[in-house]
Amino acid sequence: MATPLRVLIVEDNDDDKELLVAELPRGGYDPVYDCVQTAAEMRAALERTEWDVVISDYILPSFCGIDALRVLQEYALDLPFIIVSGRIGEDIAVAAMKAGAHDYLVKGNLKRLVPVVERELREAAARRQHRLAEQGLHVSEQRFRGTFNQAAVGIVHGAPDGRFLRINDRFCDMLGYSREELLALDLQQITYPDDIARATELRQQLTADEIPNFSLEERFVRKDGALLWVNSTVSLMRAATAEADYLIGVHADITERKEMEQRLAHLAHYDSLTGLPNRALFHDRLQHVIAQAQRSAWLTAVL
């Protein structure tokens, strides 16, 4: 079955037009065409119909191939544009190609027309797929940026050595730093000193593939010096290309919860009126001392 082909022909000679139309079925095409001779006619045709290919004479009475190419470019249409002319020299052909024409043929030798059309249609399809892929990548990147920056938790992409590579807005807000200030620091510089060893050990195990991921409660130091309790969940992203591996950390602020736990623990072991240790704390400490005395063969007294 013949392949439909929508051809816009820029030509003022009916005989030449018919020769072009007659050549295309030799390549298995069923051409549906329109013929224009002026810029206005070409614009009307481009607005009226979607075309697969444009075949243009180089010189017309009031129009030329370069003008036709410029009209096509006005509409930002990436269509194969082929010049077929009996009066085109090497210099003119090169100039036309530099202007954006895809190929040129001599009217007296149309044997190359079908192969040229086939090649340019393939290349146009490849360019179209590439543009779609780039658009899809751009949309995906925009969605990622939106999700990354609008997340309710702090999200960090970091190097295995602790350097920050990318941080979201929420992480900056949690710590009170600007993005530029945080990117100039590393993870150890914002981690509470007593928590550095455990967090570093887990990250080393992660990068050595000893564990798939980890979660821990740790403390960060805000810019104003206050402690920030976070529940950190960290995983390793292995790079598929030459890019380096990086860590993805999701940090949820649990400061309010930890403060509540500390208040409840204090209420459980200290008198709310006097602030002195209560009976529960006394029994807890006494049991601890008795157990230690039994292990060490000590004598224990209560005064």
DRENVOVO-583793 format. One line per field, with one value per residue: residue number from 1; residue in one letter; x, y, z of N, C-alpha, C in turn. Coordinates in nm, 2 decimals. Example, Ala and Ser with C-alpha at 12.3 -4.5 7.8 and 13.67 -1.06 7.14 Angstrom:
% DRENVOVO-583793
num: (1|2)
residuo: (A|S)
nc1: (1.32|1.28)
nc2: (-0.57|-0.22)
nc3: (0.78|0.71)
cac1: (1.23|1.37)
cac2: (-0.45|-0.11)
cac3: (0.78|0.71)
cc1: (1.32|1.29)
cc2: (-0.33|0.00)
cc3: (0.78|0.79)
//
This chain:
% DRENVOVO-583793
num: (1|2|3|4|5|6|7|8|9|10|11|12|13|14|15|16|17|18|19|20|21|22|23|24|25|26|27|28|29|30|31|32|33|34|35|36|37|38|39|40|41|42|43|44|45|46|47|48|49|50|51|52|53|54|55|56|57|58|59|60|61|62|63|64|65|66|67|68|69|70|71|72|73|74|75|76|77|78|79|80|81|82|83|84|85|86|87|88|89|90|91|92|93|94|95|96|97|98|99|100|101|102|103|104|105|106|107|108|109|110|111|112|113|114|115|116|117|118|119|120|121|122|123|124|125|126|127|128|129|130|131|132|133|134|135|136|137|138|139|140|141|142|143|144|145|146|147|148|149|150|151|152|153|154|155|156|157|158|159|160|161|162|163|164|165|166|167|168|169|170|171|172|173|174|175|176|177|178|179|180|181|182|183|184|185|186|187|188|189|190|191|192|193|194|195|196|197|198|199|200|201|202|203|204|205|206|207|208|209|210|211|212|213|214|215|216|217|218|219|220|221|222|223|224|225|226|227|228|229|230|231|232|233|234|235|236|237|238|239|240|241|242|243|244|245|246|247|248|249|250|251|252|253|254|255|256|257|258|259|260|261|262|263|264|265|266|267|268|269|270|271|272|273|274|275|276|277|278|279|280|281|282|283|284|285|286|287|288|289|290|291|292|293|294|295|296|297|298|299|300|301|302|303)
residuo: (M|A|T|P|L|R|V|L|I|V|E|D|N|D|D|D|K|E|L|L|V|A|E|L|P|R|G|G|Y|D|P|V|Y|D|C|V|Q|T|A|A|E|M|R|A|A|L|E|R|T|E|W|D|V|V|I|S|D|Y|I|L|P|S|F|C|G|I|D|A|L|R|V|L|Q|E|Y|A|L|D|L|P|F|I|I|V|S|G|R|I|G|E|D|I|A|V|A|A|M|K|A|G|A|H|D|Y|L|V|K|G|N|L|K|R|L|V|P|V|V|E|R|E|L|R|E|A|A|A|R|R|Q|H|R|L|A|E|Q|G|L|H|V|S|E|Q|R|F|R|G|T|F|N|Q|A|A|V|G|I|V|H|G|A|P|D|G|R|F|L|R|I|N|D|R|F|C|D|M|L|G|Y|S|R|E|E|L|L|A|L|D|L|Q|Q|I|T|Y|P|D|D|I|A|R|A|T|E|L|R|Q|Q|L|T|A|D|E|I|P|N|F|S|L|E|E|R|F|V|R|K|D|G|A|L|L|W|V|N|S|T|V|S|L|M|R|A|A|T|A|E|A|D|Y|L|I|G|V|H|A|D|I|T|E|R|K|E|M|E|Q|R|L|A|H|L|A|H|Y|D|S|L|T|G|L|P|N|R|A|L|F|H|D|R|L|Q|H|V|I|A|Q|A|Q|R|S|A|W|L|T|A|V|L)
nc1: (0.09|0.05|0.23|0.09|0.18|0.22|0.27|0.41|0.44|0.65|0.63|0.62|0.58|0.38|0.44|0.69|0.60|0.43|0.61|0.75|0.55|0.49|0.72|0.73|0.56|0.72|0.87|0.70|0.51|0.21|0.13|-0.02|-0.08|-0.02|0.02|0.21|0.29|0.36|0.46|0.24|0.05|0.19|0.20|-0.07|-0.12|0.04|-0.08|-0.32|-0.29|-0.12|0.20|0.43|0.67|0.85|0.90|1.08|1.12|1.40|1.40|1.14|0.89|0.81|0.91|1.13|1.34|1.49|1.34|1.10|1.20|1.25|0.99|0.89|1.05|0.95|0.72|0.83|0.85|0.98|1.04|1.14|1.31|1.35|1.53|1.46|1.58|1.65|1.83|2.06|2.36|2.67|2.76|2.52|2.37|2.52|2.48|2.21|2.19|2.32|2.15|1.94|1.82|1.77|1.85|1.94|1.84|1.88|1.66|1.66|1.74|1.59|1.62|1.73|1.54|1.34|1.51|1.63|1.40|1.31|1.53|1.54|1.29|1.33|1.53|1.41|1.21|1.37|1.48|1.25|1.17|1.39|1.35|1.11|1.20|1.37|1.19|1.03|1.23|1.28|1.03|1.01|1.23|1.14|0.92|1.05|1.21|1.00|0.88|1.10|1.17|0.93|0.88|0.77|0.96|1.32|1.54|1.83|2.10|2.40|2.76|2.96|3.17|3.05|3.00|2.77|2.56|2.32|2.04|1.72|1.45|1.32|1.51|1.69|1.54|1.49|1.73|1.81|1.99|2.10|2.08|2.33|2.50|2.48|2.57|2.84|2.92|2.97|2.83|2.92|2.99|2.75|2.64|2.56|2.83|2.84|2.69|2.82|3.01|2.85|2.67|2.86|2.97|2.75|2.71|2.94|2.92|2.70|2.80|2.98|2.83|2.74|2.51|2.17|2.03|1.97|1.82|1.81|1.79|1.91|2.11|2.12|2.29|2.16|2.19|2.16|2.26|2.09|1.96|1.86|1.65|1.64|1.48|1.66|1.67|1.85|1.99|2.17|2.26|2.35|2.55|2.47|2.61|2.91|2.90|2.94|2.87|2.60|2.46|2.13|1.95|1.67|1.53|1.34|1.19|1.19|1.20|1.01|0.87|1.07|1.13|0.89|0.90|1.11|1.01|0.80|0.95|1.08|0.87|0.79|0.98|1.05|0.93|0.66|0.61|0.82|1.04|1.22|1.38|1.16|0.99|0.98|1.21|1.40|1.37|1.45|1.72|1.81|1.77|1.95|2.20|2.21|2.22|2.46|2.63|2.60|2.72|2.98|3.05|3.02|2.94|2.63|2.48|2.20|2.12)
nc2: (-0.12|0.22|0.49|0.77|1.10|1.43|1.70|2.02|2.22|2.46|2.63|2.76|2.65|2.44|2.20|2.12|2.09|1.87|1.67|1.64|1.54|1.31|1.16|1.08|0.86|0.64|0.58|0.46|0.63|0.81|1.09|1.38|1.70|2.05|2.35|2.64|2.99|3.23|3.43|3.49|3.29|3.07|3.10|3.09|2.82|2.68|2.75|2.63|2.35|2.06|1.97|1.73|1.76|2.01|2.11|2.31|2.54|2.73|2.99|3.20|3.41|3.62|3.55|3.34|3.05|3.09|3.28|3.13|2.95|3.11|3.19|2.94|2.91|3.11|3.01|2.82|2.55|2.23|2.10|1.89|2.06|2.09|2.19|2.22|2.29|2.42|2.61|2.66|2.72|2.61|2.78|2.91|2.69|2.61|2.83|2.82|2.58|2.66|2.85|2.69|2.50|2.15|1.99|1.98|1.96|1.90|1.99|1.85|1.60|1.39|1.15|1.13|1.23|1.07|0.91|1.12|1.24|1.03|1.00|1.26|1.26|1.06|1.18|1.41|1.29|1.18|1.41|1.52|1.32|1.35|1.62|1.58|1.40|1.57|1.77|1.61|1.54|1.80|1.86|1.66|1.73|1.98|1.90|1.75|1.95|2.11|1.93|1.87|2.12|2.20|2.02|1.90|1.82|1.83|1.79|1.64|1.62|1.47|1.44|1.15|1.22|1.40|1.66|1.91|1.88|1.94|2.11|2.14|2.40|2.37|2.24|2.44|2.63|2.49|2.49|2.75|2.87|3.03|2.91|2.94|2.96|2.71|2.54|2.60|2.47|2.15|1.82|1.73|1.97|2.08|1.90|1.78|1.75|1.50|1.33|1.28|1.06|0.82|0.88|0.91|0.65|0.50|0.61|0.54|0.26|0.24|0.35|0.15|-0.06|-0.22|-0.20|-0.14|0.11|0.36|0.47|0.72|0.89|1.21|1.50|1.83|2.14|2.45|2.76|2.97|2.85|2.68|2.35|2.11|1.85|1.57|1.32|1.12|0.97|0.79|0.71|0.55|0.67|0.51|0.61|0.60|0.68|0.86|1.03|1.10|0.88|0.96|1.06|1.05|1.22|1.24|1.45|1.48|1.71|1.66|1.79|1.91|1.68|1.54|1.72|1.71|1.45|1.46|1.64|1.48|1.27|1.41|1.49|1.25|1.17|1.38|1.60|1.80|2.04|2.11|2.04|1.85|1.53|1.24|0.96|0.76|0.81|0.77|0.49|0.39|0.47|0.34|0.07|0.05|0.09|-0.12|-0.34|-0.29|-0.31|-0.58|-0.70|-0.62|-0.69|-0.51|-0.31|-0.16|0.14|0.32|0.64)
nc3: (0.00|-0.08|0.07|0.22|0.14|0.22|0.03|-0.01|-0.28|-0.42|-0.69|-1.03|-1.27|-1.45|-1.58|-1.47|-1.21|-1.24|-1.32|-1.08|-0.91|-1.04|-1.00|-0.73|-0.67|-0.75|-0.54|-0.37|-0.26|-0.21|-0.32|-0.18|-0.27|-0.28|-0.47|-0.47|-0.54|-0.43|-0.15|0.02|-0.06|0.02|0.30|0.36|0.29|0.47|0.71|0.67|0.63|0.75|0.66|0.51|0.37|0.20|-0.13|-0.34|-0.61|-0.72|-0.83|-0.89|-1.06|-0.88|-0.64|-0.44|-0.37|-0.13|-0.01|0.03|0.21|0.43|0.50|0.58|0.81|0.96|1.07|1.24|1.17|1.15|0.88|0.61|0.36|0.03|-0.24|-0.58|-0.89|-1.21|-1.26|-1.08|-0.93|-0.79|-0.59|-0.51|-0.43|-0.20|-0.04|0.00|0.14|0.38|0.46|0.56|0.40|0.32|0.11|-0.24|-0.58|-0.93|-1.19|-1.43|-1.35|-1.17|-1.03|-0.78|-0.62|-0.47|-0.29|-0.15|-0.03|0.13|0.31|0.43|0.56|0.75|0.90|0.99|1.15|1.35|1.46|1.56|1.76|1.93|2.02|2.16|2.35|2.49|2.58|2.75|2.94|3.04|3.15|3.34|3.50|3.59|3.74|3.93|4.06|4.16|4.34|4.51|4.62|4.75|4.94|5.26|5.43|5.51|5.25|5.12|4.90|4.91|4.90|4.95|5.12|5.29|5.20|5.09|4.82|4.70|4.83|4.97|5.01|5.25|5.42|5.45|5.59|5.83|5.95|5.96|5.79|5.49|5.15|5.02|5.23|5.36|5.16|5.16|5.38|5.56|5.63|5.89|6.01|6.09|6.26|6.58|6.82|6.98|6.83|6.59|6.55|6.54|6.33|6.12|6.11|6.02|5.77|5.64|5.64|5.47|5.22|5.17|5.09|5.29|5.43|5.32|5.35|5.61|5.92|6.16|6.48|6.52|6.62|6.50|6.47|6.48|6.30|6.48|6.71|6.85|6.93|6.70|6.66|6.45|6.25|6.05|5.74|5.52|5.21|4.94|4.62|4.34|4.07|3.73|3.52|3.44|3.65|4.00|4.28|4.51|4.82|4.95|5.17|5.39|5.61|5.89|6.10|6.44|6.67|6.85|6.93|7.07|7.27|7.41|7.49|7.67|7.86|7.96|8.07|8.27|8.43|8.51|8.69|8.86|9.12|9.05|9.18|9.36|9.21|9.29|9.30|9.26|9.42|9.22|9.07|9.27|9.32|9.08|9.06|9.29|9.23|9.02|9.15|9.33|9.15|9.04|9.26|9.32|9.11|9.14|9.39|9.60|9.90|9.98|10.09|10.21|10.28)
cac1: (0.00|0.13|0.24|0.05|0.28|0.17|0.38|0.39|0.53|0.67|0.67|0.53|0.57|0.30|0.51|0.78|0.52|0.38|0.72|0.78|0.44|0.50|0.84|0.72|0.50|0.82|0.92|0.59|0.44|0.09|0.14|-0.13|0.00|-0.07|0.13|0.20|0.39|0.39|0.47|0.10|-0.01|0.26|0.16|-0.21|-0.11|0.10|-0.19|-0.44|-0.26|0.01|0.28|0.54|0.79|0.84|0.99|1.07|1.20|1.48|1.37|1.01|0.88|0.81|0.94|1.25|1.36|1.53|1.22|1.01|1.26|1.23|0.85|0.88|1.11|0.86|0.63|0.90|0.82|1.10|1.00|1.24|1.30|1.44|1.53|1.47|1.59|1.73|1.92|2.12|2.50|2.73|2.76|2.39|2.33|2.58|2.42|2.08|2.21|2.36|2.02|1.86|1.77|1.82|1.92|1.90|1.84|1.87|1.53|1.68|1.78|1.51|1.63|1.76|1.43|1.28|1.60|1.65|1.28|1.32|1.64|1.51|1.18|1.38|1.61|1.31|1.14|1.47|1.48|1.12|1.19|1.49|1.29|1.01|1.27|1.42|1.08|1.00|1.33|1.26|0.91|1.05|1.32|1.06|0.84|1.14|1.24|0.89|0.86|1.21|1.17|0.81|0.86|0.76|1.08|1.44|1.60|1.97|2.19|2.53|2.87|3.00|3.26|2.98|2.97|2.63|2.55|2.19|1.95|1.59|1.42|1.28|1.63|1.75|1.45|1.50|1.86|1.83|2.09|2.07|2.13|2.47|2.58|2.49|2.65|2.98|2.95|2.95|2.74|2.98|2.99|2.62|2.60|2.60|2.95|2.82|2.63|2.90|3.07|2.75|2.62|2.97|2.99|2.64|2.73|3.05|2.86|2.62|2.88|3.06|2.73|2.72|2.36|2.10|2.00|1.96|1.75|1.85|1.76|2.03|2.09|2.19|2.31|2.11|2.28|2.15|2.31|1.99|1.97|1.75|1.64|1.58|1.48|1.72|1.66|1.96|2.01|2.28|2.22|2.46|2.55|2.47|2.71|3.04|2.88|2.98|2.76|2.57|2.37|2.00|1.90|1.54|1.54|1.22|1.21|1.12|1.24|0.89|0.84|1.18|1.12|0.78|0.94|1.20|0.92|0.73|1.04|1.11|0.75|0.78|1.09|1.07|0.81|0.62|0.60|0.95|1.15|1.31|1.36|1.05|1.01|1.01|1.35|1.47|1.37|1.52|1.86|1.85|1.79|2.08|2.31|2.21|2.27|2.61|2.70|2.60|2.82|3.12|3.07|3.03|2.84|2.56|2.40|2.10|2.11)
cac2: (0.00|0.34|0.58|0.91|1.20|1.56|1.78|2.15|2.25|2.60|2.62|2.83|2.58|2.32|2.08|2.08|2.04|1.73|1.58|1.61|1.46|1.17|1.09|1.03|0.72|0.54|0.54|0.40|0.74|0.86|1.23|1.48|1.82|2.18|2.43|2.79|3.07|3.36|3.42|3.49|3.16|2.97|3.12|3.03|2.68|2.64|2.76|2.54|2.21|2.01|1.91|1.64|1.80|2.12|2.11|2.45|2.59|2.84|3.12|3.22|3.55|3.72|3.47|3.25|2.94|3.14|3.35|3.03|2.89|3.20|3.18|2.82|2.93|3.20|2.92|2.73|2.42|2.16|2.01|1.88|2.16|2.05|2.28|2.16|2.40|2.40|2.72|2.68|2.69|2.55|2.88|2.93|2.57|2.61|2.94|2.77|2.49|2.73|2.91|2.59|2.39|2.02|1.93|2.05|1.87|1.96|1.95|1.75|1.47|1.37|1.02|1.14|1.29|0.98|0.88|1.24|1.26|0.93|1.04|1.38|1.23|0.99|1.27|1.50|1.21|1.17|1.54|1.53|1.24|1.42|1.73|1.53|1.35|1.69|1.83|1.52|1.56|1.93|1.85|1.58|1.81|2.08|1.84|1.71|2.07|2.15|1.84|1.88|2.25|2.22|1.91|1.94|1.77|1.86|1.69|1.68|1.53|1.49|1.36|1.05|1.28|1.49|1.79|1.92|1.90|2.00|2.11|2.21|2.52|2.33|2.21|2.57|2.69|2.41|2.52|2.90|2.92|3.05|2.80|2.96|2.94|2.57|2.47|2.62|2.38|2.01|1.76|1.73|2.10|2.12|1.79|1.79|1.67|1.37|1.24|1.27|0.93|0.72|0.91|0.88|0.51|0.45|0.65|0.46|0.13|0.26|0.36|0.02|-0.16|-0.32|-0.18|-0.07|0.24|0.36|0.57|0.74|1.02|1.28|1.64|1.93|2.27|2.56|2.88|3.05|2.77|2.59|2.21|2.06|1.70|1.52|1.18|1.11|0.85|0.81|0.60|0.58|0.66|0.48|0.68|0.51|0.74|0.90|1.11|1.03|0.84|1.06|1.02|1.12|1.23|1.30|1.49|1.53|1.79|1.60|1.87|1.92|1.55|1.51|1.81|1.66|1.32|1.50|1.69|1.37|1.20|1.49|1.49|1.11|1.14|1.49|1.66|1.92|2.16|2.15|2.01|1.76|1.39|1.18|0.82|0.68|0.82|0.70|0.35|0.36|0.48|0.24|-0.06|0.05|0.08|-0.26|-0.43|-0.27|-0.36|-0.73|-0.74|-0.58|-0.74|-0.39|-0.29|-0.04|0.20|0.42|0.74)
cac3: (0.00|-0.10|0.19|0.20|0.16|0.20|-0.03|-0.05|-0.39|-0.45|-0.83|-1.12|-1.40|-1.43|-1.63|-1.37|-1.10|-1.27|-1.31|-0.94|-0.85|-1.10|-0.95|-0.59|-0.66|-0.77|-0.41|-0.29|-0.20|-0.27|-0.28|-0.17|-0.28|-0.32|-0.54|-0.44|-0.61|-0.36|0.00|0.08|-0.09|0.10|0.44|0.37|0.28|0.60|0.81|0.63|0.63|0.80|0.55|0.54|0.30|0.10|-0.25|-0.39|-0.72|-0.66|-0.89|-0.94|-1.10|-0.76|-0.52|-0.46|-0.27|0.00|0.06|0.08|0.33|0.54|0.53|0.66|0.94|1.04|1.14|1.33|1.13|1.11|0.77|0.51|0.26|-0.08|-0.36|-0.71|-0.98|-1.33|-1.27|-0.95|-0.93|-0.67|-0.48|-0.47|-0.36|-0.07|0.03|0.03|0.25|0.50|0.51|0.62|0.30|0.35|-0.01|-0.37|-0.70|-1.06|-1.25|-1.53|-1.30|-1.05|-0.98|-0.64|-0.54|-0.37|-0.18|-0.07|0.05|0.24|0.41|0.51|0.64|0.86|0.99|1.06|1.26|1.45|1.53|1.64|1.87|2.02|2.08|2.25|2.47|2.57|2.64|2.85|3.04|3.10|3.23|3.45|3.59|3.65|3.84|4.04|4.13|4.24|4.46|4.59|4.70|4.82|5.03|5.40|5.51|5.45|5.15|5.09|4.82|4.96|4.86|5.05|5.22|5.37|5.13|5.04|4.67|4.67|4.95|4.94|5.09|5.39|5.50|5.49|5.69|5.95|6.02|5.97|5.70|5.35|5.07|4.99|5.36|5.38|5.06|5.20|5.50|5.53|5.73|6.02|6.07|6.15|6.34|6.72|6.83|7.04|6.73|6.47|6.53|6.50|6.19|6.02|6.10|5.94|5.63|5.58|5.61|5.35|5.10|5.15|5.06|5.41|5.46|5.20|5.40|5.75|5.98|6.30|6.53|6.55|6.64|6.42|6.54|6.39|6.29|6.61|6.82|6.91|6.88|6.61|6.66|6.32|6.21|5.92|5.66|5.42|5.11|4.85|4.48|4.26|3.94|3.61|3.42|3.50|3.76|4.12|4.37|4.61|4.93|4.96|5.30|5.42|5.75|5.94|6.23|6.55|6.79|6.94|6.99|7.16|7.39|7.48|7.56|7.78|7.96|8.02|8.15|8.39|8.51|8.57|8.79|8.95|9.17|8.97|9.26|9.41|9.12|9.35|9.25|9.33|9.46|9.10|9.03|9.38|9.30|8.96|9.10|9.39|9.16|8.94|9.24|9.38|9.05|9.02|9.38|9.31|9.01|9.18|9.54|9.69|10.00|9.94|10.20|10.18|10.39)
cc1: (0.09|0.12|0.19|0.16|0.22|0.28|0.34|0.49|0.53|0.72|0.57|0.51|0.50|0.36|0.61|0.71|0.48|0.49|0.76|0.68|0.45|0.61|0.81|0.66|0.60|0.88|0.82|0.51|0.31|0.08|0.00|-0.06|-0.08|0.05|0.10|0.31|0.43|0.40|0.33|0.04|0.06|0.22|0.02|-0.20|-0.06|0.00|-0.30|-0.41|-0.13|0.08|0.39|0.67|0.76|0.94|0.97|1.17|1.29|1.44|1.23|0.99|0.88|0.84|1.07|1.26|1.40|1.42|1.12|1.07|1.24|1.08|0.83|0.93|1.03|0.77|0.69|0.87|0.95|1.06|1.12|1.21|1.40|1.42|1.55|1.47|1.68|1.84|1.98|2.27|2.55|2.73|2.62|2.34|2.39|2.52|2.28|2.09|2.24|2.24|1.93|1.79|1.84|1.89|1.88|1.92|1.83|1.74|1.55|1.71|1.71|1.52|1.67|1.65|1.38|1.38|1.63|1.52|1.28|1.42|1.59|1.39|1.23|1.45|1.51|1.24|1.24|1.48|1.36|1.13|1.28|1.43|1.19|1.08|1.32|1.31|1.04|1.10|1.31|1.14|0.94|1.13|1.24|0.98|0.93|1.17|1.13|0.87|0.97|1.20|1.04|0.78|0.85|0.87|1.21|1.50|1.74|2.03|2.33|2.64|2.90|3.09|3.19|2.95|2.83|2.64|2.43|2.10|1.83|1.56|1.39|1.40|1.69|1.67|1.47|1.63|1.89|1.94|2.03|2.13|2.28|2.55|2.59|2.58|2.80|3.02|2.95|2.87|2.79|2.98|2.85|2.56|2.65|2.72|2.93|2.75|2.71|2.95|2.97|2.70|2.73|2.98|2.88|2.66|2.84|3.00|2.77|2.70|2.96|2.96|2.71|2.57|2.30|2.06|2.00|1.87|1.80|1.80|1.89|2.00|2.18|2.19|2.27|2.21|2.28|2.20|2.22|2.00|1.84|1.75|1.58|1.58|1.54|1.71|1.75|1.98|2.12|2.23|2.35|2.45|2.55|2.57|2.84|3.03|2.91|2.85|2.73|2.47|2.24|1.95|1.77|1.54|1.41|1.25|1.13|1.16|1.13|0.86|0.94|1.17|1.00|0.82|1.03|1.11|0.85|0.82|1.07|0.99|0.74|0.87|1.12|0.94|0.78|0.62|0.74|1.07|1.25|1.28|1.25|1.09|1.04|1.16|1.44|1.48|1.45|1.67|1.90|1.86|1.92|2.20|2.32|2.26|2.42|2.69|2.70|2.70|2.96|3.15|3.09|2.92|2.76|2.48|2.31|2.09|1.99)
cc2: (0.12|0.42|0.72|1.00|1.34|1.66|1.92|2.19|2.40|2.61|2.70|2.76|2.45|2.20|2.03|2.02|1.89|1.63|1.54|1.51|1.32|1.09|1.02|0.89|0.61|0.49|0.48|0.50|0.77|1.00|1.31|1.61|1.94|2.26|2.58|2.86|3.20|3.33|3.41|3.35|3.06|2.98|3.06|2.88|2.62|2.65|2.67|2.40|2.18|1.93|1.82|1.69|1.92|2.11|2.24|2.47|2.70|2.98|3.12|3.37|3.65|3.65|3.39|3.15|2.99|3.21|3.24|2.96|2.98|3.20|3.05|2.84|3.02|3.12|2.82|2.59|2.35|2.05|2.00|1.98|2.13|2.15|2.20|2.27|2.36|2.51|2.75|2.63|2.64|2.65|2.91|2.81|2.57|2.72|2.89|2.67|2.56|2.80|2.82|2.49|2.26|1.95|2.01|1.95|1.96|1.91|1.84|1.61|1.45|1.23|1.02|1.19|1.19|0.94|1.00|1.26|1.16|0.96|1.15|1.35|1.15|1.08|1.37|1.42|1.20|1.30|1.56|1.45|1.30|1.53|1.68|1.47|1.47|1.76|1.74|1.53|1.69|1.93|1.77|1.65|1.92|2.02|1.80|1.84|2.12|2.07|1.86|2.01|2.27|2.11|1.96|1.89|1.82|1.75|1.73|1.57|1.57|1.40|1.26|1.11|1.38|1.63|1.79|1.95|1.97|2.00|2.18|2.32|2.48|2.31|2.34|2.64|2.62|2.46|2.67|2.95|2.95|2.93|2.82|2.93|2.79|2.50|2.50|2.54|2.24|1.95|1.76|1.86|2.15|2.01|1.81|1.70|1.52|1.27|1.21|1.13|0.83|0.75|0.88|0.73|0.45|0.49|0.57|0.32|0.13|0.27|0.23|-0.09|-0.26|-0.31|-0.11|0.07|0.24|0.48|0.59|0.88|1.09|1.43|1.72|2.05|2.38|2.67|2.96|2.97|2.67|2.45|2.18|1.91|1.67|1.37|1.17|0.97|0.87|0.69|0.65|0.57|0.63|0.54|0.58|0.56|0.77|0.99|1.03|0.99|0.95|1.00|1.11|1.11|1.30|1.32|1.55|1.60|1.72|1.67|1.87|1.79|1.52|1.59|1.76|1.53|1.36|1.56|1.58|1.29|1.27|1.48|1.35|1.09|1.26|1.55|1.79|2.05|2.21|2.13|1.91|1.62|1.32|1.03|0.73|0.69|0.76|0.55|0.31|0.37|0.37|0.10|-0.07|0.03|-0.06|-0.35|-0.41|-0.32|-0.52|-0.77|-0.72|-0.63|-0.62|-0.40|-0.16|0.01|0.30|0.52|0.83)
cc3: (0.00|0.03|0.15|0.23|0.12|0.16|-0.06|-0.16|-0.41|-0.60|-0.92|-1.25|-1.38|-1.48|-1.53|-1.24|-1.12|-1.27|-1.17|-0.88|-0.91|-1.05|-0.82|-0.58|-0.68|-0.64|-0.32|-0.22|-0.28|-0.23|-0.28|-0.17|-0.30|-0.38|-0.51|-0.52|-0.54|-0.21|0.07|0.06|0.00|0.25|0.46|0.37|0.41|0.71|0.79|0.66|0.69|0.69|0.60|0.49|0.21|-0.01|-0.32|-0.51|-0.65|-0.70|-0.94|-0.98|-0.98|-0.63|-0.54|-0.35|-0.13|0.07|0.11|0.21|0.45|0.59|0.62|0.80|1.03|1.13|1.23|1.30|1.09|1.01|0.67|0.40|0.15|-0.19|-0.48|-0.82|-1.10|-1.34|-1.13|-0.96|-0.80|-0.56|-0.42|-0.39|-0.22|0.02|0.08|0.15|0.38|0.55|0.58|0.53|0.34|0.23|-0.13|-0.48|-0.83|-1.13|-1.36|-1.48|-1.16|-0.99|-0.83|-0.56|-0.43|-0.26|-0.09|0.03|0.16|0.35|0.49|0.60|0.77|0.96|1.06|1.17|1.37|1.53|1.62|1.77|1.98|2.09|2.19|2.38|2.56|2.64|2.77|2.97|3.11|3.19|3.36|3.55|3.66|3.77|3.96|4.13|4.22|4.36|4.56|4.68|4.78|4.92|5.17|5.49|5.44|5.37|5.11|5.00|4.86|4.91|4.98|5.16|5.31|5.31|5.08|4.89|4.63|4.79|4.91|5.04|5.23|5.47|5.54|5.60|5.83|6.03|6.03|5.88|5.56|5.27|5.04|5.11|5.38|5.28|5.08|5.32|5.46|5.65|5.87|6.09|6.13|6.24|6.49|6.75|6.88|6.94|6.60|6.45|6.48|6.36|6.09|6.00|6.00|5.79|5.56|5.55|5.48|5.22|5.07|5.11|5.17|5.45|5.34|5.23|5.55|5.79|6.12|6.35|6.57|6.57|6.55|6.50|6.44|6.39|6.41|6.73|6.88|6.85|6.80|6.61|6.52|6.32|6.07|5.86|5.54|5.34|5.01|4.70|4.40|4.12|3.83|3.51|3.50|3.62|3.89|4.20|4.46|4.71|4.92|5.10|5.32|5.57|5.79|6.08|6.34|6.68|6.89|7.01|7.10|7.29|7.47|7.56|7.68|7.89|8.03|8.11|8.28|8.48|8.58|8.69|8.88|8.99|9.09|9.05|9.30|9.31|9.17|9.29|9.33|9.36|9.34|9.06|9.14|9.35|9.18|8.99|9.19|9.32|9.08|9.03|9.29|9.28|9.03|9.14|9.38|9.21|9.06|9.33|9.63|9.80|9.96|10.07|10.14|10.30|10.37)
//
